[in-house]
Amino acid sequence: MAAISKKQGGLLAAVVVVLALIAGGVIALVNVRGSEASAEPGTEDSVAASSEFDLSSKNADGRPHIDPVPEAVAALKKSGFTPVRDGKLTVVGTGQAGGAPLGVLASDDNKTRIGVEADFAQLIAEGLGLDYQQAVTSWADWPLGIQSGKYDLVTSNVTVTDERKRLYDFSSYRTDLLGFYVKSDSPIDSIKDADDASGLKIIVSSGTNQEQVLLTWNKRLEKEGKDPAELVYYDDDSAATLAIQSGRADATFGPNPTGAFKAAVNGETKWVGTLNGGWPKHADIAAATKKGNGLITPVNIVLNHAIENGQYAEILKRWGLEDEAVEKSVINPPGLPESES
């Protein structure tokens, strides 16, 4: 497999995932990383490590496991929290096409959710002494599902925001990185702030923190008399990809792991910028549950136990996301602030 180097830059080190499809759904994955000190625009980094991943349902067999954490089990019992299904923790997330390495449906059965988010879902359930119950829905539908009690917890690359903290309790487990990607032969070589985005058509998902970043940028651009970015929405990943390739959109803005994955697989897009999801501050990815239901403290205990005992690092390494590691899981950490009206 030919190794691919990639320019690195942005506010934080980006994880660039270089993949080559192999027969049977197995993918060889290579991490190309930079650090804050070395990730200057225009530099190239060398291949650091490689391993193989199976994107079939068999991938679930290789998940790191954890024994029930006594402190977490006791905290769960004391909390009075009642799971949707007795003895099970129902954890929801998306399984959309193009969602690897975060969340994607297995290549062989199209129903088993695999990826880093599913790994964390099962780990949390095991640490609480419960069986993992998978649930898959669209990004737009998980909030109501958590609020209505249809699901116990969500692990789906959910960024902590001030607005979301009104309705949900969070326990952090990854640093949020967002990436801008453009067509591989696009003259655009950098998007790092509002001025760079001015006048561009940018594909973004509705209701996400990346959408909020762009809306905040647009308010500033409009106040300064500059052209705002035009936000473009697609429910279908294939349609979004076609829009970039046909020139109907200039860039995509979303989770950096999935953007890097797709760029490396097909070579049709390139990375042009990275932001922290809490721009202009720092924000983390977190597991979320209905506010005040008592579940988040036990979840937090499990995550910190896993951080201290190695299972946490194993999961991130499985998916090439070591650069998104947090030192400690925090309940309701600072998040993306609400944009000013």
C-alpha positions, -999 to +999 in steps of 0.1 A: +000+000+000+014+034-009+017+057+020+002+092+016+016+123+033-006+152+041-001+188+050-011+195+086-022+227+103-050+243+123-056+249+159-049+214+170-030+184+155-052+166+130-055+129+127-052+119+090-063+084+082-048+068+051-066+038+039-066+013+011-095-010+005-087-046+006-109-076-003-134-087+022-140-054+038-107-052+056-090-018+056-053-011+062-051+020+083-021+043+087-019+073+110-001+104+098+001+128+127+016+162+135+019+179+168+011+215+177+047+223+175+054+206+142+021+209+123+029+240+104+011+246+070+032+233+041+051+206+061+047+169+056+047+142+082+059+106+080+038+075+086+038+066+122+020+033+125-003+009+107-028-018+115-057-035+099-094-030+105-123-051+094-154-030+087-177-061+087-197-071+117-168-092+129-151-059+139-173-059+170-156-091+183-124-071+186-137-044+209-118-038+242-139-050+272-142-040+308-154-057+339-182-040+359-167-011+379-180-016+415-180+022+422-200+028+390-225+000+397-230+013+432-235+049+419-260+036+393-280+018+420-280+049+443-290+072+415-324+056+410-319+057+372-341+031+355-329+019+320-353+018+291-348-020+291-342-039+323-306-050+326-296-032+294-281+001+285-297+014+253-271+036+235-281+054+203-259+067+175-259+072+138-247+045+114-246+066+082-227+058+050-193+076+051-194+076+089-162+056+095-142+057+118-169+072+140-201+053+133-210+032+103-231+001+096-211-031+090-204-039+054-218-074+055-250-071+074-258-033+072-272-034+108-243-038+132-230-004+142-192-003+143-167+025+149-152+043+179-186+055+191-200+020+193-169+008+211-174+034+238-211+026+240-204-011+248-176-002+272-198+021+292-226-005+293-202-032+306-186-009+332-221-003+345-228-040+348-254-038+320-258-054+286-252-032+256-283-025+235-275-009+202-299+017+187-294+034+154-311+066+142-305+098+122-286+127+137-318+148+137-337+122+157-314+113+187-322+144+207-360+137+209-352+100+216-331+109+246-356+135+258-386+111+255-368+082+272-366+060+241-328+058+246-307+059+277-275+074+263-261+088+230-225+083+218-224+098+183-197+124+181-219+148+201-201+181+210-208+197+243-225+231+238-241+255+262-274+251+245-274+213+247-264+214+284-298+229+291-314+196+282-286+169+286-259+159+310-225+151+294-194+131+302-165+139+279-143+113+262-127+129+231-114+163+219-136+176+192-118+182+159-136+196+128-121+196+093-126+216+061-123+195+029-124+206-007-121+189-041-086+176-046-079+200-075-096+230-059-076+262-058-087+266-022-057+256+000-067+270+034-099+277+054-091+288+089-113+317+097-144+337+086-125+356+059-114+324+042-150+312+042-165+344+028-185+337-003-179+300-004-207+273-006-200+251+024-218+218+030-226+213+067-251+192+087-281+210+103-282+212+140-245+206+145-218+226+163-200+231+130-232+248+116-231+271+146-195+280+140-203+290+104-234+309+115-213+329+139-187+336+112-215+348+089-228+373+114-193+388+116-189+389+079-223+406+074-215+432+101-183+439+081-201+442+048-185+410+034-202+381+017-212+354+041-206+317+034-236+300+018-245+270+040-256+239+019-274+210+035-277+174+023-293+145+041-275+120+019-237+117+020-234+105-016-253+136-028-229+158-008-199+141-023-213+146-058-220+183-050-183+188-042-171+169-072-195+187-096-186+222-083-221+229-068-203+233-034-169+245-026-161+227+007-175+204+034-172+211+071-176+183+096-159+159+119-123+157+109-119+119+113-146+111+087-133+138+064-098+124+066-111+089+061-130+097+029-101+118+015-077+090+019-100+063+006-109+079-027-084+108-032-111+130-045-109+156-016-082+173+003-078+187+038-076+225+040-081+234+077-089+221+112-108+238+140-116+227+175-153+220+178-157+246+205-143+275+184-133+300+196-128+281+227-122+244+234-150+218+234-151+180+238-171+151+224-192+135+251-217+109+260-251+125+267-282+116+286-314+133+297-306+160+322-310+151+358-318+115+353-289+103+375-270+083+348-242+107+340-222+102+372-220+064+368-210+069+332-183+093+342-169+068+367-167+041+340-149+064+315-123+076+340-117+040+352-111+030+315-088+060+311-068+049+341-067+012+332-059+013+295-092+003+278-098+039+267-065+042+249-070+008+232-103+020+217-087+052+203-058+033+190-081+009+172-095+037+151-064+060+147-078+087+170-051+089+197-047+126+191-083+132+203-076+117+237-086+135+269-067+131+302-099+129+322-136+126+316-154+156+329-191+160+337-207+189+318-174+206+307-173+240+291-187+238+256-194+257+224-210+290+235-243+301+220-238+326+192-248+362+199-280+374+183 
